[in-house]
Structure formats: structure tokens, C-alpha cells
Amino acid sequence: MTETKHPEATRFALLYTTNSPVDAEGIATLLASEGIEAFPINKKDSAYIFGEIELYVNQNELQRAIELLESNHIR
């Protein structure tokens, strides 16, 4: 059996990486206020407290999300 991908399948792009859960949540909230959904992936190791949180957005929204972060002096 072969897997068929939908031609309009959503692809995600990495927008931002941080060590701070507070920063990740703040940026996700900023993006949401402009209608851009962000998907955080927490890669922090809870036992040793290292690693990062990555924020992903729909690839079609990436440029707009970058511009929003830059206009808010986030980068």
C-alpha cells in the first residue's frame, strides 16, 4: 500500500528558537493576535534543564510572521 499525500498538505517552517517558555508563549500569543497559529515544540530535557523550544508556523505564513517579529524587535 502506498501513501498518498494531499496536494495541499500543510507544511510547517521553523520560525523561532528560545530557551524560555515565557518567551515562546509570548511570541505565540503575539502571532495569534495577528491570526497566525504557532506550534511550539518543547525539546527541553526536564531532568537536566537544557535544550530549546522551537516555534513553527504554517510555511505560507512564515514571511508575515518574520515581519511581525521584526516589527516588534524580536529576533
C-alpha positions as CSV (number, residue, x, y, z in Angstrom):
1,M,0.0,0.0,0.0
2,T,1.4,3.4,-0.9
3,E,0.9,6.6,1.0
4,T,-0.8,9.4,-0.9
5,K,-0.1,13.0,0.2
6,H,-2.8,15.6,-0.2
7,P,-1.6,18.2,-2.8
8,E,-2.4,21.0,-0.3
9,A,-0.9,19.3,2.7
10,T,0.2,21.8,5.3
11,R,3.9,22.3,5.7
12,F,5.5,23.9,8.7
13,A,8.6,26.1,9.0
14,L,10.7,26.9,12.0
15,L,10.2,30.5,12.9
16,Y,11.9,31.0,16.3
17,T,14.0,29.1,18.9
18,T,14.3,30.1,22.5
19,N,15.3,28.6,25.9
20,S,12.5,30.5,27.7
21,P,9.0,29.0,27.9
22,V,7.7,32.5,28.8
23,D,9.2,34.0,25.6
24,A,7.8,31.2,23.5
25,E,4.3,31.7,24.9
26,G,4.6,35.5,24.5
27,I,5.6,35.2,20.8
28,A,2.8,32.6,20.2
29,T,0.3,35.0,21.7
30,L,1.6,37.9,19.5
31,L,1.3,35.7,16.4
32,A,-2.2,34.5,17.4
33,S,-3.3,38.2,17.8
34,E,-2.5,38.6,14.1
35,G,-4.2,35.4,13.1
36,I,-1.0,33.3,12.7
37,E,-1.1,30.0,14.6
38,A,2.2,28.9,16.1
39,F,3.1,25.4,17.2
40,P,5.6,25.1,20.0
41,I,7.8,22.0,20.2
42,N,9.5,21.7,23.6
43,K,12.8,20.0,23.2
44,K,14.0,20.9,26.7
45,D,15.2,18.0,28.8
46,S,13.3,18.2,32.1
47,A,15.8,16.3,34.1
48,Y,18.8,18.5,33.1
49,I,17.1,21.7,32.0
50,F,18.8,22.1,28.7
51,G,17.5,22.2,25.2
52,E,15.3,24.6,23.4
53,I,11.7,25.4,22.5
54,E,11.0,25.7,18.8
55,L,8.1,27.7,17.3
56,Y,6.7,26.5,14.0
57,V,4.2,28.3,11.7
58,N,2.5,27.3,8.5
59,Q,5.0,27.7,5.7
60,N,2.5,30.0,3.9
61,E,2.6,32.4,6.9
62,L,6.3,32.4,7.5
63,Q,7.2,35.7,5.8
64,R,4.4,37.5,7.5
65,A,5.4,36.0,10.9
66,I,9.0,37.1,10.4
67,E,7.9,40.6,9.6
68,L,5.7,40.7,12.7
69,L,8.6,39.6,14.9
70,E,10.9,42.1,13.3
71,S,8.4,45.0,13.7
72,N,8.3,44.1,17.4
73,H,12.1,44.0,17.7
74,I,12.1,40.2,18.2
75,R,14.8,38.2,16.5
